[in-house]
Amino acid sequence: QVQLVESGGGLVQPGGSLRLSCAASRISFRLADMGWYRQAPGKQRELVATITSDERTKYEESLKGRFTISRDNAKNTMYLQMNSLKPEDTAVYYCNAKLPFSITYWGQGTQVTVSS
């Protein structure tokens, strides 16, 4: 059974940093285009950043410069480094994997709360 397991979320003060991880199992990780999405209370899920199988990255425009997406194919893991966090970054962050033939998987999400 395919698994995408997010970790690294938690409570952080404004201006702080967090590093999220998404560990994938039972998928051809090297072939997957990976992404982070987030959903705040009462809002739709939105794109945070994506990284393709050949490591091209794309960010939601307002997050450029604060968030960095990366992947380690040897560890089947994707990361999201989040710096200078703001209260409006509070959301559940989801890992997404897109494989050939439009096969898509989601993780269960990890809560990020930015508050003093």
Secondary structure as GFF3:
##gff-version 3
##sequence-region A 1 116
A	DSSP	beta_strand	3	7	.	.	.	ID=ss1
A	DSSP	beta_strand	10	12	.	.	.	ID=ss2
A	DSSP	beta_strand	18	25	.	.	.	ID=ss3
A	DSSP	three_ten_helix	29	31	.	.	.	ID=ss4
A	DSSP	beta_strand	33	39	.	.	.	ID=ss5
A	DSSP	beta_strand	46	51	.	.	.	ID=ss6
A	DSSP	beta_strand	57	59	.	.	.	ID=ss7
A	DSSP	three_ten_helix	61	63	.	.	.	ID=ss8
A	DSSP	beta_strand	67	72	.	.	.	ID=ss9
A	DSSP	three_ten_helix	73	75	.	.	.	ID=ss10
A	DSSP	beta_strand	77	82	.	.	.	ID=ss11
A	DSSP	three_ten_helix	87	89	.	.	.	ID=ss12
A	DSSP	beta_strand	91	99	.	.	.	ID=ss13
A	DSSP	three_ten_helix	100	102	.	.	.	ID=ss14
A	DSSP	beta_strand	103	106	.	.	.	ID=ss15
A	DSSP	beta_strand	110	114	.	.	.	ID=ss16
###
